[in-house]
Amino acid sequence: MVLVGSGDSQVPAPLPTVLKEYTKSAIRTQPRDLLVWSLSYFKCLEDGRVPPVKDRLEFPVPVTSEGISPGILRVLQRQLGDTKDGNVEWASLAEACHSLGVRKNAVKESWDLTEGAKGCESKPWDHILSHLAIRNSGNNQDTNKNVSEALQHVMNALTDDSVSKRVLLQRVLDHYARIHAHIHSQDPNVDQNAVVLVHQDAQDYLTDVAQYQQGFL
């Protein structure tokens, strides 16, 4: 054992503040694996990247088989949604999701469902977000309700306005098209002609609403 006298050691001035913020962040985020999350948290701080921290505590803490929640989608959007070309590499996606406790199979399937060249190392983040949101929507018999829930999760993840929660119309329509098409494609009994009509009606309605809200929803 090595004994160090009190006069030989000094606590770095920023350390108490860093540990305080870390504790508050851990409480808000409620990570599935605290050790994995902590490693990612401090690595992000060191690299000057956005840490895996939720805006606020989700209560009750969401418990899903795939580890996805609205709060986690919002964290991922902040971490991965600001690249120059809008794409995210598989390694970055896997690392970010792992630190937040998202199941690997959910991440891999969302990646595989996103269009991209065979063997490509990066894919459009917005498309991946759509598929992750779908996996967090309820397994309702009403497919339109599933579409609505998934779209709401996406809008919550995208918004920069904490008061109105508004999102640009075109971004909403892009996500809606992907979510609507994928969810309805999973129902073998659905009338695809009716699906097209519902999509068009919904798009027209959202566009009309946005006209009165400066292009936002």
C-alpha positions as CSV (number, residue, x, y, z in Angstrom):
1,M,0.0,0.0,0.0
2,V,1.3,3.4,-0.9
3,L,0.4,6.2,1.5
4,V,0.1,9.7,0.0
5,G,0.2,12.7,2.4
6,S,-2.5,15.3,2.1
7,G,0.0,17.9,1.1
8,D,1.1,15.8,-1.9
9,S,-2.3,15.5,-3.6
10,Q,-4.6,18.0,-5.2
11,V,-8.1,17.5,-6.6
12,P,-8.3,19.1,-10.0
13,A,-10.6,22.2,-9.8
14,P,-13.1,21.0,-12.5
15,L,-13.4,17.5,-11.1
16,P,-16.3,18.1,-8.6
17,T,-18.3,19.8,-11.3
18,V,-17.6,17.1,-13.8
19,L,-18.7,14.4,-11.3
20,K,-21.8,16.4,-10.4
21,E,-22.9,16.6,-14.1
22,Y,-22.1,13.0,-14.6
23,T,-24.3,12.0,-11.7
24,K,-27.2,14.2,-12.9
25,S,-26.8,12.8,-16.4
26,A,-26.9,9.2,-15.2
27,I,-30.0,9.8,-13.2
28,R,-31.8,11.4,-16.1
29,T,-30.7,8.8,-18.6
30,Q,-31.2,5.6,-16.5
31,P,-28.8,3.6,-18.7
32,R,-29.4,-0.1,-19.0
33,D,-25.7,-0.8,-18.4
34,L,-24.1,1.9,-16.2
35,L,-20.5,0.9,-16.9
36,V,-20.9,0.8,-20.7
37,W,-22.8,4.1,-20.6
38,S,-20.2,5.8,-18.4
39,L,-17.4,4.7,-20.7
40,S,-19.2,6.3,-23.6
41,Y,-20.1,9.4,-21.6
42,F,-16.5,10.3,-20.7
43,K,-15.2,9.3,-24.1
44,C,-17.6,11.7,-25.7
45,L,-16.6,14.5,-23.4
46,E,-12.9,13.8,-24.1
47,D,-13.5,13.9,-27.9
48,G,-15.8,16.9,-27.8
49,R,-18.8,15.0,-29.0
50,V,-22.4,15.0,-27.8
51,P,-22.7,12.6,-24.8
52,P,-25.4,10.0,-24.5
53,V,-27.6,12.0,-22.1
54,K,-31.4,12.4,-22.2
55,D,-33.0,15.8,-21.8
56,R,-35.1,14.6,-18.9
57,L,-35.9,11.5,-16.9
58,E,-38.5,9.3,-18.6
59,F,-40.9,8.2,-15.9
60,P,-41.9,5.5,-15.6
61,V,-38.7,4.3,-17.1
62,P,-39.6,2.7,-20.5
63,V,-39.1,-1.0,-20.5
64,T,-39.1,-2.5,-24.0
65,S,-37.6,-5.7,-25.3
66,E,-35.4,-3.8,-27.8
67,G,-34.3,-1.0,-25.4
68,I,-35.7,1.8,-27.5
69,S,-37.7,4.8,-26.1
70,P,-38.6,8.3,-27.3
71,G,-35.9,9.7,-25.1
72,I,-33.3,7.4,-26.5
73,L,-34.3,8.3,-30.1
74,R,-33.8,11.9,-29.2
75,V,-30.3,11.3,-27.9
76,L,-29.4,9.3,-31.0
77,Q,-30.7,12.2,-33.2
78,R,-28.4,14.7,-31.4
79,Q,-25.4,12.3,-31.6
80,L,-25.8,11.1,-35.2
81,G,-28.1,13.5,-37.0
82,D,-25.7,16.4,-37.6
83,T,-23.3,14.9,-40.2
84,K,-22.4,16.9,-43.3
85,D,-23.9,14.4,-45.8
86,G,-26.7,13.2,-43.5
87,N,-25.1,9.7,-43.4
88,V,-23.9,7.7,-40.5
89,E,-21.4,4.8,-40.4
90,W,-22.3,1.5,-39.1
91,A,-19.6,1.6,-36.4
92,S,-20.8,4.9,-35.1
93,L,-24.4,3.8,-35.1
94,A,-23.6,0.5,-33.3
95,E,-21.5,2.3,-30.7
96,A,-24.1,4.9,-29.9
97,C,-26.9,2.4,-29.6
98,H,-24.8,0.0,-27.5
99,S,-24.0,2.7,-25.0
100,L,-27.8,3.4,-24.6
101,G,-28.7,-0.2,-24.3
102,V,-30.5,-0.6,-27.6
103,R,-30.5,-4.3,-28.6
104,K,-28.1,-5.1,-31.4
105,N,-30.6,-7.0,-33.4
106,A,-32.9,-4.0,-33.5
107,V,-30.0,-1.8,-34.7
108,K,-28.9,-4.3,-37.3
109,E,-32.4,-4.8,-38.7
110,S,-33.0,-1.1,-38.9
111,W,-29.7,-0.8,-40.7
112,D,-30.5,-3.6,-43.1
113,L,-33.9,-2.1,-43.9
114,T,-32.3,1.2,-44.9
115,E,-31.5,1.5,-48.6
116,G,-27.9,1.8,-49.6
117,A,-25.3,0.3,-51.9
118,K,-24.4,-3.3,-51.0
119,G,-21.6,-3.4,-48.5
120,C,-21.7,0.3,-48.0
121,E,-20.2,1.6,-44.7
122,S,-22.6,4.5,-44.3
123,K,-26.4,5.1,-44.8
124,P,-28.8,8.0,-44.4
125,W,-29.5,8.6,-40.7
126,D,-33.0,9.9,-41.3
127,H,-34.0,6.5,-42.8
128,I,-32.5,4.6,-39.9
129,L,-34.3,6.9,-37.5
130,S,-37.6,6.0,-39.2
131,H,-37.1,2.3,-38.8
132,L,-36.0,2.6,-35.1
133,A,-39.1,4.7,-34.4
134,I,-41.2,2.0,-36.0
135,R,-39.8,-0.6,-33.6
136,N,-40.7,1.6,-30.7
137,S,-44.4,2.0,-31.9
138,G,-47.0,-0.1,-30.3
139,N,-48.0,-3.5,-31.8
140,N,-51.6,-2.3,-32.3
141,Q,-54.0,-4.1,-34.6
142,D,-54.7,-0.7,-36.0
143,T,-51.8,-0.1,-38.4
144,N,-52.7,3.6,-38.8
145,K,-52.2,4.0,-35.0
146,N,-48.8,2.4,-35.3
147,V,-47.9,4.8,-38.0
148,S,-49.1,7.7,-35.9
149,E,-47.1,6.6,-32.9
150,A,-43.9,6.1,-34.9
151,L,-44.2,9.5,-36.6
152,Q,-44.8,11.1,-33.2
153,H,-41.6,9.5,-31.9
154,V,-39.7,10.9,-34.9
155,M,-41.0,14.4,-34.4
156,N,-40.1,14.3,-30.8
157,A,-36.6,13.3,-31.7
158,L,-36.2,15.9,-34.4
159,T,-37.6,19.1,-32.8
160,D,-35.3,21.9,-31.7
161,D,-38.2,23.8,-30.1
162,S,-38.9,22.7,-26.6
163,V,-42.1,24.8,-26.4
164,S,-44.0,24.1,-29.6
165,K,-42.2,20.9,-30.6
166,R,-42.5,21.9,-34.2
167,V,-40.7,20.3,-37.1
168,L,-40.3,21.4,-40.8
169,L,-43.1,19.9,-42.9
170,Q,-40.8,18.3,-45.5
171,R,-38.9,16.3,-42.9
172,V,-42.2,15.1,-41.4
173,L,-43.5,14.1,-44.9
174,D,-40.3,12.2,-45.7
175,H,-40.4,10.2,-42.5
176,Y,-44.2,9.6,-42.8
177,A,-43.7,8.2,-46.3
178,R,-41.1,5.6,-45.1
179,I,-43.0,4.7,-41.9
180,H,-46.4,4.4,-43.6
181,A,-45.0,2.3,-46.5
182,H,-43.1,-0.1,-44.2
183,I,-45.8,-0.7,-41.6
184,H,-48.5,-1.3,-44.1
185,S,-46.2,-3.6,-46.1
186,Q,-46.1,-5.9,-43.1
187,D,-49.9,-6.5,-43.3
188,P,-50.7,-9.1,-45.9
189,N,-54.4,-8.4,-45.7
190,V,-54.2,-4.7,-46.4
191,D,-55.5,-3.2,-49.7
192,Q,-52.5,-1.5,-51.2
193,N,-54.6,0.8,-53.3
194,A,-56.3,2.0,-50.1
195,V,-52.8,2.4,-48.6
196,V,-51.9,4.8,-51.4
197,L,-55.0,6.8,-51.0
198,V,-54.6,7.1,-47.2
199,H,-51.0,8.2,-47.7
200,Q,-52.0,10.9,-50.2
201,D,-54.9,12.1,-48.0
202,A,-52.6,12.3,-45.0
203,Q,-49.9,14.2,-46.9
204,D,-52.5,16.7,-48.2
205,Y,-53.8,17.2,-44.7
206,L,-50.4,17.8,-43.2
207,T,-49.4,20.1,-46.0
208,D,-52.6,22.1,-45.4
209,V,-52.0,22.4,-41.7
210,A,-48.4,23.5,-42.2
211,Q,-49.6,26.4,-44.4
212,Y,-51.0,28.0,-41.3
213,Q,-47.9,27.3,-39.2
214,Q,-45.2,28.9,-41.3
215,G,-44.3,25.5,-42.9
216,F,-44.0,23.6,-39.6
217,L,-46.0,20.9,-37.9
